[in-house]
Amino acid sequence: MSAPVIALDATHDPATQSWVESANAADTDFPIQNLPFGRFRHNRLEPWQIGVAIGDRVLDLHATGLIDHNDMARLMAAPVAARRALRLAIWEGLRAGSSLQKVWSDALLRQTEVELGLPCEVGDYTDFYTGIHHATTVGKLFRPDNPLLPNYKWVPIGYHGRASSIGASGQQFHRPRGQTLKPSATVPDFGPTARLDYELEIAAWVGMDNALGAPVSIADAEDHLFGLTLLNDWSARDVQAWEYQPLGPFLAKNFASTVSPWLVTMEALAPFRAAFTRSADDPQPMAYLDSANNRSAGALDVQLEVWLQTPTMREAGSAGERLSQSNMRDAYWTLAQLVAHHTVNGCNLRGGDVLGTGTLSGPAPEQGGSLLELTQGGKVALTLANGETRTFLQDGDSIILRGSCERAGVRRIGFGECRGTVLAARSL
Amino acid sequence: MSAPVIALDATHDPATQSWVESANAADTDFPIQNLPFGRFRHNRLEPWQIGVAIGDRVLDLHATGLIDHNDMARLMAAPVAARRALRLAIWEGLRAGSSLQKVWSDALLRQTEVELGLPCEVGDYTDFYTGIHHATTVGKLFRPDNPLLPNYKWVPIGYHGRASSIGASGQQFHRPRGQTLKPSATVPDFGPTARLDYELEIAAWVGMDNALGAPVSIADAEDHLFGLTLLNDWSARDVQAWEYQPLGPFLAKNFASTVSPWLVTMEALAPFRAAFTRSADDPQPMAYLDSANNRSAGALDVQLEVWLQTPTMREAGSAGERLSQSNMRDAYWTLAQLVAHHTVNGCNLRGGDVLGTGTLSGPAPEQGGSLLELTQGGKVALTLANGETRTFLQDGDSIILRGSCERAGVRRIGFGECRGTVLAARSL
């Protein structure tokens, strides 16, 4: 068993029930042990307000009196002790038998009655490449004998992404146009992408800043993370193949990225820590990427799923079909290692920055976190239960990501859903 | 002669003098024909205020009554007609004989008496690779027979950079640490970079947004740009070589980037437009990257210089030694093409976003915009006039970028300076 990075407290007690009935359902993502933060509004004219998910409701946090503002960045920037105190106060008010039930009842809204937005304004967005099974499978498509580059097992590979086009679950976007090079052609074409894909990722959201020039040690790294959401890093594979040399992906990725609306906090994830291990055949992490805590509990046991809902399924009333399952524990680097690496050169992280894990695929072929993997680069179409086939995404397709944490003797928590839908390319 | 994209008006008349005496000096960067915008403050406790450079002074724009706020993003987001009207009003107040001289005199500060900051908060930062001479020289270091990749002459290659570590002229930063792989080694080292370099670039700053999903045509592209500054994209070449495959530069670049404080507006640059041409041997730009206006006047004639001031020079009272000269006109793509390309997939640009040109080197070897080029990858040291030598930057070195526009019959304008200084690596 691994030692938890964050000590468990009353808020993790699986026996605690809430006076919000829906939070006690066995299958809810949001029992009282979760308490994720997000932003909601009733309409587009209203500013975003801070809420906490509890069962199928949102607790209006400002209305409880626990905060005197609606600035999520400010809430996220609080020191760890203050964050834990806030979590405990919310738990105290929502638990069955709380004396606050009567007054807090007025601060509850149905999640379906409000719009859920980005959990906070995004600062800089960095995407890593920690899914070694993804990197290996994709690498094989290009270099069958040498899929992983020599730096992969030393450097937590990452690159900068586009913050402006990150949207909350429910995001719809038009199929992007771009330059592509057909096989054996020497002159590129221009038009809508024919190889539109998703990528199953987790996003870690920065809370506390570090100053420019001041690296964050791996021991302190997780203090700078507030919580996690799901992340779909939509990708146009044909655009990517033509544009990405020598500086990396650009227009193939920056037309849209979708995140789930609820920030599942590092505190809520405390019971789901897992050991971080390195095969004896692999290089051991350099000193700045290594700590006893990281070895014993640096990883997170988060089960992940990708669902596809085609227009045909939607018309038939079907919620969709599951395409794959994987687990965040299979990532080659931990979140603490990502923070330590990102800042080791003095780079400053700021509250609201997003660190994506990269595509989190499992070791088996059917655990690929993208269609590129599941269809072997578009060569083998998936046949769906209703007889439809897919190599890449078609107009009208929705992709739904889901995540949850389960462990014996602990209350299950979930991430809610991260849904995005492909619209036809805009007419010119 | 090329037709200007923006019509010239009274504000470009070279005969106009200002009642601010220093603005009439032949060698000032800031005559009344320039009127660049920036942000200043008297001390760290004061919020940033909007100023206009005139000679060696700053005009406090709010104090003139021409604006009722100090929000640069708001000023930059104004439609083109409003921007031109503001420029004309400032020109009217500052020209010799203006009836406003008496009241505006109280709104003037010495530039040396205030701190000049970033011209506005940076949103997303994209760096392009438009310097074909840079791309060719650097490509030759890796691929002598095939320096330019096949996509270079079709795609305005770009990637996302780090916004949080962009600082204003005067920025000082510690030599970054990172992983590097010594020649013929198989196991990487960790330590301070030994190949610290600068890159001479121009930054274009976005004013007006475009909505996600709504590409900006090349005809409208420059309406979305407010103005230009100098940009030094500091680079750790040894870190870059080891980390950049397959997703591009990351820690090699994101420890610091420095910009000059004054936004030289697209209006001020109107007299310095130049024709954009393509060799008949090269592919002609695709339709979305082509327009009659772009061909006749899409390029900009901006002369650029890099200066080095070593600690020895500083002690000797020397302002430094010029390392190279080049011109923005030699870029392979125009700013309008960068905006059209960046948004063609629906990506949204927002006010405060920065688009870097990439390193702007000239065609001759001595016109390299980085030490990597000037020293042939660190193999041939530069010998300076005082006998010092450099392959890459040493602790205490300052790099100063300068830019100016000159043309017969037109008043010369300049960009001010973009200065940054390397400090020793922090002790661990």
Interface residues (C-beta under 8 A of the other chain):
Chain A: G123 D124 Y125 T126 Y129 L149 P150 N151 W154 V155 I157 G158 Y159 H160 G161 R162 A163 S164 S165 G167 F173 H174 P176 R177 G178 Q179 L181 T186 V187 P188 F190 L212 G213 A214 P215 A236 V239 W242 E243 Y244 Q245 P246 L247 G248 P249 F250 L251 N254 F255 A256 P283 M286 A287 Y288 H341 H342 V344 N345 G346 C347 N348 L349 R350 D353 R426
Chain B: G123 D124 Y125 T126 Y129 L149 P150 N151 W154 V155 I157 G158 Y159 H160 G161 R162 A163 S164 S165 G167 F173 H174 P176 R177 G178 Q179 L181 T186 V187 P188 F190 L212 G213 A214 P215 A236 V239 W242 E243 Y244 Q245 P246 L247 G248 P249 F250 L251 N254 F255 A256 P283 M286 A287 Y288 H341 H342 V344 N345 G346 C347 N348 L349 R350 D353 R426
